[in-house]
């Protein structure tokens, strides 16, 4: 699918946590191919071509509704680009390019074994997992969510209608299990594990899955320039050679991108 450039209007901008924002947009171009699937992302820009920063910002899709023609992004404010996005108010406009990337194969996940799927996220890596859980539930799977945060978790109430269970781990012990999310994950109980978050977390999840021969799929995070696979700036090495995270990914089989050492 070719990415589409589209101007959209801001419906809402909410503060979810001190540095976390939820941005909901409605678009004028309502072609069905503009709607994303779980795991895909858009390049967002609300500043002129001659203004800094030079590059648009890749933001994963948190939620999407064909009924209401809306797309929601959950993102962390941590630089010049996201600071400008965070300044947007209802009625403002911005440009989206997308949907980009391959996304998760929800149909295959839902048909795997008994349909028990573990969805694992860490911090802002939980952002693309809401749409994933919604699509899995709609496809007949039984997703269970495992999430890790440094301290206070955020946004988990949105997952409750779509997940058979939600389990939380925090580094500080403020909520749930005191420790890493791998301390509460038992891959042997699932047909498939899908993960998004920091690389160190996903590698830990993959190693745990490998011990129990449970397939593991991960969504990588990378800095991106074009989002379309043209500049090769987000290239990563895989077992089959160099691949672009923006076009060939961001979703890969874990064994393609991580070693077990």
N, C-alpha and C positions, 0 to 999 in steps of 0.2 A: 504494500500500500504506500502511495506517495504521501508525504507530509503536506499539510495544507496550512497556508498562512491565513489567519483569521483575526479580525478585531473583535474583541469581546467587551462586555460591560460588567463592572463589579456589582454584584448583588449584596455582598456582605464581606466584612473583614473582622475577624474575631481574635481576641487574645486567648489562647488556650492555656499557656504557661508563660513565665516571664519572657522567654525568647522564642516562643512557638506561636505561629499564627495560622489561622484557618481562613483561606481565601476562596470564596464561591463566586463563580462567574456565569453569565448567560451570554450566548453568542448569537450574532445576526445570521451567520452562515450556518444553516441547520442541515447540511448534507449528512446523511447517516454515516458516511465514512469518517467524519470528524469525531465521532464518539469513540472513546478508547476502550480497551480491554485491560483487565487487571495486570499490573506490571509495566504498562507503557507510561510514557512521560511526554511532556511538552516543553518546548523552549519558550520561556516567558520574557517579555520585554515591555517596559512602560516608559522608556526614555528614548530620545532621538538618536539617530544613527551616529551623529557627531558628538554625542555626550558619553561620558564615562559611566559605567564600565563599557569596554568595547564589545564584550560578548553578552548574549542573552543568557538567561539562567535556566538550566535543566531542572524541572520540578516534577516529581512523580505524581500520578493521579491518586488522590485519596478516596474520592467517590465520584460517581457520575450518574445522572438520571436522564433517561430518554423521555420520561414522562414530563419532567419539568425543564428539560433542555438546559441542565446545569452541569458544571464540572467543578469539583472542589479540590483544592490543594492544601496540604498540611506541610508547613516548611519551617525551618529554623532561620532566624535572623542572625546572620554571622558575617556579613560583608556588605560592600557598597550596593551590589545588585539587589540582595534581599532586603536591605534597608529601604530602597526605593519602592520595592513591592509592598513592604509593610506600611508605607505612607499612603497607599491607595485607599480611597473611600468609596462608599456606594455611589454609583453613577459615573465614576472614572472609567477610562478605557485602557486596555493594554492589548498587545498582540501575542497570540499563541501560534507556534509552529508545531504541527504534530497531527495525529499522535505518532510518536517516535518509538522505536524499539520493538522487540518481539513479544513481550508480555509472557504470562504464565499460560501453559496449556491446560486450562481448567477442565475441558472435556475429558482429557486423558487422566487427569488427577482424580476426577469424580468416579471414573470407571476402574480405578486401581483397587484390586482386592475387594475388601469389605467397604471401601469408601471412607475409611478412617484416615484423615489427613491432619498432620500437625503443622500449624502455621507458626513460625518462630520469628520474632522481631526484637530489635534492640534500639532503644532511643527513638530518634527521628526515623530510623529504619522501619518503624511500624507504619509510616505514612501510606505506603501502597497496599497495606494488608487489609484495610477495611473493604475496598472493592473486591479484593481477592476472596475474602470470606463470604461476601454477599454472592459472588458468582459461584463459588463452590457450593453454598447452601442451595442456590437455585438449581444447580445441576444435580442435586441429590446426594452430595457428599456430606460428611459429618465432620466439619473442621473443628479442631480444638486449638485455641490460641495460647501460646507461651511467649511472654514478653519480659524483657529485662530493661530496667532503668537504673540510673545512678542513684536517684532519690525518689521523689514523688512521681508516680506515673500520671499520664494524662490521656484523655480521649477514649478510655476503655469502655465507657458506657455505650458507645456507638456500636461496639462489636457484639453486645449481648444477644440481640435478636437473631444473630446468624451463626453463633458458635455453641457447640455442645458444652464447652467449658472454657473458662479464661483463667490462666494461672500466671502469677506475677512474681518476679524476682527483682530485688533491688540491692545495689552495692552497699547502701547504707543500712539496710534492714528496716527502713521506714515502713515498707509495705510488703507483705508476702514473705517469700523465702529470702533469707539473708545470704546473698551470694550471686553467682552467675546463673543465667537462664539455663545453661546446660546441666545445672544441678537439679532441675525439676523436670527435664525432658527425658522421656523413656521411649526411644525410637522403636524398640521391639514391639510396642503396642500399636504401631501404625503401619499402613501400607506405603506411605510417602511422607516426606518432610519437605516443606517449602520455607525458605528463610530469606530475610532481608535485614541488613544492619551492618555494623562495622565488620571489616574483613576478619579480624581476630575472633569475633563472635561466630561468624559463619564457618570459619575453618574449624572451630571447636565443635560446632553442630555437626559438620561433615564427618569429623573423626569419630564422634559418638555414633552417628548413623552407620559408618563403615564397620564398626565393631559388631553391629547387629544386622548387617546386610540389608539395611533399609535405604531405598533410593532417596537421594537428597538433591533438591533443586534450589539454586541461590540466585538472588538478584544483586548484581554488583553496583557499587556507587563509584563514579569517577567524575573528575572535572571534565567538562566538554566544551568544545568551541562551536561546532556546527550542529551537532545532534543528528546528522544525516549520513555519517560515514564517509564524508568527502575529505575531511582534513586529516584523518587518522590520528588526531591528538589524544584520543581516549583508548588507543590500542593496548590490549593486554595480551600476554603470552598464555596460550592454552596448550593442551596436549596435542592439538592438531595444528599448531602454529599460531601466528598473530591474528587476533580478531578484534574488531571494534566493539566497544561496549555499547555505543549508541545505536548501532545498526544490527550487528550480529547478536547483541544482548539487548537489554542488560541481564536477561535471564539465561543462565547456563546450567547444565548438569554440574554438580559440585566437583565431580572427579575430573572435569575438563580444566578447571581453573585452580584447584587446590591440591597440594601434595599432602600425604599423610605423615611426613616427618615432622 
